[in-house]
Amino acid sequence: MLKFLWLNHNKITRITGLANNWRLSELYLDNNELCDITGCLRHLTSLHTLLLNDNQLVHLQETVKELKGMTNIRVLNLFHNPLTQESGYRLYIINHIPSVQRLDRKRVIQKEREDAFKLFNPERTAVIQSLGFGRRTDSALTNRKSSGTYVQRSVASSLIKHSAFSKHPDELEDEVLMRAYQRSILQFSLVDWTKIPSFKEKGTEDKMAYNPVLMTLEFR
């Protein structure tokens, strides 16, 4: 039933003994000598506050992989670890652990979330921009191994569950994108009324000169 645990300011090098403490909501492990947390914390899905600052964590991807399943985590400190020196560190954390609201004692703002999405989801960003400006692009279909395809595959997976037909996930993925491209078109048709003759003018002028011109505008 333990919910709050302070283990900060020790010389802990390895996290052990927390296998049954899955109710933990706050865990303080700052100012220790941790080099790796792989396999130690991922089961603590109730955590909303985790302090790991002032340790020796080196591998950013491995650390994030351990923490990304914590969908309730809101406060996360990783400063004063070697991994914070990696390029794009903060945006990487924000993108892969989206529930974080305060990172390294600094509030996560919407602009950072947008920048992180653009940086680590380039294909998805290209699709959104093309739809927003009424353009079509095939760039999002060229490389399916990048990080942006995770969002596309998740949409395709949801379609599989609700579809009466059995299709390959890649086919459904392409269909999802094509449906996004083929947005409904709003069409307006209008006539230049200044060129329409009055009743009196119709009797005096050549009728062929008064054929109205129909102008059509399309909007996506």
C-alpha positions as CSV (number, residue, x, y, z in Angstrom):
1,M,0.0,0.0,0.0
2,L,3.1,2.3,0.0
3,K,2.5,5.5,-2.0
4,F,5.3,7.8,-1.2
5,L,8.9,6.8,-1.0
6,W,12.0,9.0,-0.4
7,L,15.4,7.3,-1.2
8,N,17.2,10.4,-2.3
9,H,20.7,11.4,-1.1
10,N,22.1,7.9,-0.8
11,K,24.6,5.9,-2.8
12,I,22.2,3.6,-4.6
13,T,23.5,2.1,-7.8
14,R,20.7,-0.3,-8.6
15,I,16.9,-0.1,-7.8
16,T,15.7,-3.3,-6.2
17,G,12.9,-4.3,-3.9
18,L,10.1,-2.4,-5.6
19,A,8.5,-5.2,-7.5
20,N,5.4,-5.3,-5.2
21,N,5.1,-1.6,-4.6
22,W,3.0,-0.9,-7.7
23,R,0.8,1.6,-5.9
24,L,3.6,4.1,-5.6
25,S,2.6,7.6,-6.7
26,E,5.7,9.5,-5.7
27,L,9.3,8.2,-5.9
28,Y,12.3,10.3,-5.0
29,L,15.6,8.8,-6.2
30,D,17.6,12.0,-6.8
31,N,21.2,12.4,-5.7
32,N,22.2,8.8,-6.0
33,E,24.6,6.8,-8.2
34,L,22.2,5.2,-10.6
35,C,23.6,4.3,-14.0
36,D,20.7,2.3,-15.4
37,I,17.0,1.9,-14.5
38,T,16.2,-0.8,-17.2
39,G,13.6,-3.2,-15.8
40,C,13.2,-1.5,-12.5
41,L,10.4,1.0,-12.8
42,R,8.2,0.2,-15.7
43,H,5.6,-1.6,-13.5
44,L,5.0,1.5,-11.4
45,T,2.2,2.8,-13.6
46,S,0.6,4.8,-10.8
47,L,3.6,7.2,-10.5
48,H,2.9,10.8,-11.1
49,T,6.1,12.2,-9.6
50,L,9.5,10.8,-10.3
51,L,12.8,12.5,-9.4
52,L,16.0,11.0,-10.9
53,N,18.1,14.1,-11.1
54,D,21.7,14.1,-10.0
55,N,22.5,10.5,-11.0
56,Q,24.7,8.9,-13.7
57,L,22.1,7.9,-16.2
58,V,23.8,7.8,-19.6
59,H,21.4,6.2,-22.2
60,L,18.5,8.5,-23.1
61,Q,16.6,6.0,-25.3
62,E,16.8,3.2,-22.7
63,T,15.7,5.5,-19.9
64,V,12.7,6.8,-21.9
65,K,11.8,3.2,-22.9
66,E,11.6,2.3,-19.2
67,L,9.4,5.4,-18.4
68,K,7.1,5.7,-21.5
69,G,4.6,3.2,-20.1
70,M,3.9,5.5,-17.1
71,T,0.9,7.3,-18.5
72,N,0.2,9.1,-15.3
73,I,3.6,10.7,-14.8
74,R,3.3,14.5,-14.6
75,V,6.5,15.6,-12.8
76,L,9.8,14.2,-14.0
77,N,13.4,15.4,-13.1
78,L,16.4,14.1,-15.0
79,F,18.7,17.1,-14.9
80,H,22.3,16.6,-13.9
81,N,22.5,13.3,-15.7
82,P,24.8,12.7,-18.7
83,L,21.9,11.9,-20.9
84,T,20.6,15.5,-20.7
85,Q,23.6,16.5,-22.9
86,E,22.2,14.6,-25.9
87,S,20.9,16.8,-28.7
88,G,17.1,17.3,-28.6
89,Y,16.9,15.8,-25.1
90,R,14.0,17.8,-23.8
91,L,11.9,17.5,-26.9
92,Y,12.6,13.8,-27.0
93,I,11.2,13.4,-23.5
94,I,8.2,15.5,-24.3
95,N,7.3,13.5,-27.4
96,H,7.8,10.1,-25.9
97,I,6.3,10.8,-22.5
98,P,3.4,13.1,-23.4
99,S,1.8,13.0,-19.9
100,V,4.7,15.0,-18.5
101,Q,3.6,18.5,-17.4
102,R,6.8,19.6,-15.6
103,L,10.2,18.5,-16.8
104,D,13.4,19.4,-14.9
105,R,11.5,21.9,-12.8
106,K,10.2,23.7,-15.9
107,R,6.6,23.6,-17.1
108,V,6.1,22.0,-20.5
109,I,4.4,24.5,-22.8
110,Q,2.2,23.9,-25.9
111,K,4.9,25.3,-28.2
112,E,7.3,22.6,-27.0
113,R,4.8,19.9,-27.6
114,E,4.3,21.2,-31.2
115,D,8.0,21.4,-31.8
116,A,8.5,17.9,-30.5
117,F,5.8,16.5,-32.7
118,K,7.2,18.1,-35.8
119,L,10.7,16.9,-35.0
120,F,9.9,13.3,-34.2
121,N,6.9,12.8,-36.5
122,P,8.0,14.4,-39.8
123,E,5.7,12.3,-42.0
124,R,2.6,12.9,-39.9
125,T,3.5,16.6,-39.9
126,A,3.8,16.7,-43.7
127,V,0.3,15.1,-44.0
128,I,-1.3,17.5,-41.6
129,Q,0.3,20.5,-43.4
130,S,-0.7,19.2,-46.8
131,L,-4.3,18.8,-45.7
132,G,-4.4,22.2,-43.9
133,F,-3.2,24.1,-47.0
134,G,-5.2,22.0,-49.6
135,R,-2.2,20.3,-51.1
136,R,-1.5,16.7,-51.8
137,T,1.7,14.9,-51.0
138,D,3.0,11.4,-51.3
139,S,6.0,11.9,-49.1
140,A,4.3,10.3,-46.1
141,L,4.0,7.0,-48.0
142,T,7.6,6.7,-49.0
143,N,9.3,5.7,-45.7
144,R,7.4,3.5,-43.3
145,K,10.2,2.8,-40.9
146,S,10.4,6.2,-39.3
147,S,8.8,7.2,-36.0
148,G,5.9,9.0,-37.7
149,T,4.4,5.7,-38.9
150,Y,3.5,4.7,-35.4
151,V,0.5,7.1,-35.4
152,Q,-0.6,5.9,-38.8
153,R,-0.3,2.2,-37.9
154,S,-2.3,2.9,-34.7
155,V,-5.1,4.3,-36.8
156,A,-4.9,1.3,-39.1
157,S,-5.0,-1.1,-36.2
158,S,-8.2,0.5,-34.9
159,L,-9.8,0.1,-38.3
160,I,-8.9,-3.6,-38.3
161,K,-10.9,-4.1,-35.1
162,H,-14.0,-2.5,-36.6
163,S,-13.7,-3.8,-40.2
164,A,-15.7,-6.8,-41.6
165,F,-12.9,-7.4,-44.0
166,S,-9.5,-8.9,-43.3
167,K,-6.8,-6.7,-44.9
168,H,-3.1,-6.3,-44.4
169,P,-2.2,-3.5,-42.0
170,D,-0.1,-1.8,-44.7
171,E,-3.1,-1.7,-47.0
172,L,-5.3,-0.2,-44.3
173,E,-2.6,2.3,-43.5
174,D,-2.5,3.5,-47.1
175,E,-6.3,3.7,-47.2
176,V,-6.3,5.9,-44.1
177,L,-3.9,8.3,-45.7
178,M,-5.7,8.4,-49.0
179,R,-9.0,9.1,-47.3
180,A,-7.3,12.0,-45.5
181,Y,-6.1,13.3,-48.9
182,Q,-9.5,13.0,-50.6
183,R,-11.2,15.6,-48.4
184,S,-14.7,16.7,-49.5
185,I,-14.7,19.7,-51.8
186,L,-16.9,22.7,-51.2
187,Q,-18.1,24.1,-54.6
188,F,-19.6,27.5,-55.2
189,S,-21.2,28.6,-58.6
190,L,-22.1,32.1,-59.3
191,V,-23.1,34.4,-62.2
192,D,-21.8,37.9,-63.0
193,W,-25.2,39.7,-62.8
194,T,-23.7,42.9,-64.2
195,K,-23.7,41.2,-67.6
196,I,-27.3,40.1,-67.5
197,P,-29.5,42.4,-69.6
198,S,-32.6,43.9,-68.3
199,F,-36.0,43.1,-69.8
200,K,-35.9,46.1,-72.1
201,E,-32.3,45.4,-73.2
202,K,-33.2,41.9,-74.3
203,G,-35.5,43.3,-77.0
204,T,-33.0,45.6,-78.5
205,E,-29.7,43.7,-78.4
206,D,-28.4,40.4,-79.8
207,K,-29.4,37.7,-77.4
208,M,-26.2,35.8,-78.0
209,A,-24.2,38.6,-76.4
210,Y,-26.1,38.0,-73.1
211,N,-25.3,34.4,-72.5
212,P,-24.4,34.4,-68.8
213,V,-21.0,33.1,-67.8
214,L,-21.1,30.6,-64.9
215,M,-18.1,30.9,-62.6
216,T,-17.3,28.0,-60.3
217,L,-14.9,28.1,-57.3
218,E,-13.8,25.0,-55.3
219,F,-12.5,25.0,-51.7
220,R,-11.0,22.2,-49.7
